[in-house]
Amino acid sequence: MNKYYFVNIGAEVIWHPANSDDQKVMQVCTSVPHPVENDTPVSLIFTDKRGNIQVKASQLAPKLTDFNQGYWCAIQDAISSGVSDTTIQEMLHSAGFTYWECYWHVQNSDFQSEKLWEIIRGMFCQNPDYIDWNGADYPIKTVVIFENTPDEEEVTVSVERLGRQLLDDMGNWSTREAEFVDGRIYFYLDEETFNMPDIDIVEYLEKQ
């Protein structure tokens, strides 16, 4: 499931206009090829007046149902009450929430978000290993790209902040050890992409 799974013709979405704190309920009025990316243009019509507008997908969020929002609040309250991680996982499973549905609920209400992300990533994402560099730990993951094709390859990815630490001010490797570490890394990802489920990381890498 893509981050913008909710961008489908006829669907109601929340539009956050650029440089504004406002938000409007809009309706997707044309089909959009999936997977939708941050800069994919999406045509919308107003639900309360005539007119249409084209915006980037990055300005959109799903219109969450009252029931799901209420259930999410119950999960947040359960965490505040000290309910075990296992019980929270069972609550998420019972609701049928996917990773990206959880993502949008956290974006909508970040109460207990740190604990929620810990549980969500434990449910849906690969637990990373770590590289020690200059006394700091940087996460790495191993995924398989182009699986079941002649180009199938197992690769290791890390976060952009590690890549920056390996270079000097001129953009060269700071040491031979830095060159060695860099040679292990297929791609450096931003934090959000690195923390996604493997299937989404693979999809991203295969487009690069």
N, C-alpha and C positions, 0 to 999 in steps of 0.2 A: 504494500500500500504506500502510495506517494504522500508526501507532506500536504499536497493540495488535492487530496482524494475527493474533496467536497465540491470542486469546481466542475460542475456538470450542467448541461443545458437545462434550464427550468429551476435550478436550485436557488434557494434564497441564501445569501451570504452577507457577511458584515464587511462593509467597505470603510477603511480608515484613510481618508484623504491625506495626501502628503502635506507635511507642515501644518497639521491641524490635530486638535484633540477630539474632534467630532467623529462620530461613526454613524453610518446609515445602513439600513437594511435594503439590499438591492437584490435583483434577480439576474442570473446568468441567462443571456438571450441568444447566444450562439454556441455551437459545439466547440470544444477546445481539445486539441490533441493531447493525449496523455503519454508519458508523464509530464505534468505541468511543472515548469521551472519558475524561479523567482521573477524573471523578467518576461515570462509569457504574457502576451496581451490578452485580456479578457474583456469581452463586451458585456455591459450591464445595462439594465433598464431600472428606472426608479419604481418603487412599489406604491408610491403615493402621488405621483404626478407623471405627466408625459415626459419623454426624453430618454436619451441613452448616453452612455459614456464608455470610453475604453480606458482601462487601468492595467497596471501590472499585477500579477498574481500576488506579489509580495505585500500588496496593500489590502489583501483579503484575509478573512478568517471565517470559519464555519459558524453558522447560526446554531448555537447549542440548544438542545431541547430543555425545557424546564425540568423534566424528570431527571435527565442526566446531570444537570447542574445541581439539583437537589441531592442526588446520589453522591456526587463528587464532594459536596459539603459534608455529607455523612462520613465519607472516608477521611476528610481532613479532621473532622471532630474526633474520629476514632484514633487517629495518630496523636492528637493532643491529649487524649485520655490514656495514652500509654498502651494501646492495643498492639499486639505482637506483629512483626513484619509478615509472618505467615498468614495471619488473619487478614491483613491488608491485601496481600496477594490474592487471597480467596475472594475478597470483595471485588477486586478488579476483574478477576476471572469471571465471577458471577455476572458482572455487568456486561461482559463481552467487549470491554474496551481494548482497542488496538493501541500500539505504541503511539501512532499519530493522533488518535483521539485523546489519549492521555496528554500528549504534548499541548494540544489546544486548550484542554481544560486547565493545565498549569499556566498557560499564557493568559487565560481569562481570569484566574484567581491564583496568585502565587503563595497563598497561605500554606505553610508547611511544605513549600516547594523543594527544599533541600532534601528532606527525608523522602518525599514522594519520588524525586528523581532517582535516589539511591535504590528504591524498591522497583521502580519502573525499569530502570536499566538492568537490574538483576533479573527481571522477568524476560525482557525482550532482546537484550544486547549481550554481546560477548564480553566477558570480564577481561580487561586488558592485562598484559604483562607490563613490566616497567624496565626502562633503561636508566641507569644512574649516569648523570653527566655533571661534573663539577659539583657534586654534593646534592644535586636535585634529581628527583625521579620524574621521568617523562613516560607517558603511557604509549604502548604499541599494541597493535592487533595484527593478526595474520588472516587473510582472506584469500579465496580463490577467484580469479577473474577469468572470464571467457571459458567457463566450465563446459566440458564435453565438446570442445572444439580443438582444432590443431594449435590454437594460441593459448590454451589453458595454462595458467601460471599461478603459483602460490606466492603472494607478495605480502610484505610487511608495511604497514602505514603507521604514522605517528602524527603528532600535532605540530602546527606551524611554529609554535614557540621553541620547540627543540631545534628545528631547522635554523632559526635565527641565532640560537646559541652556538651553533657549530661554525658560524661564519665570522670573519673579522670585519672591520669597518670598510674594507675594500670589496667585500663580497666573496672572499676566498676562504677556504677552510682554515680555521685558526691553528690547527695542529694536524699531525698525521693521524692521531687518534680520532680527531673530528672527521677526517676524510674516511676513516674506516667505518665509523658509526653511520655516516651519511650513506655510505655504500650499501648498508643493510636496508635502508628505507626506500621503498618504491615511490611513496608520495606523502607529502605533508598536508594534513587536512586542518580546516578550521575546527574549533571546539565542537560546534553543533554537528557538523558532518561526522567527525570522529565518533561522537557519542550515539550515532544512529544505529539501528539494527544492521547486521552484516549485509542483508539483501540490498539495503539502500546505499551502503558504502560501495558495494560492488557495482551497482548501477551507476553511481557517480564516477567511479574510476574508469569504467568501460567507455565513458563519453569523453575522457580527456585525450 
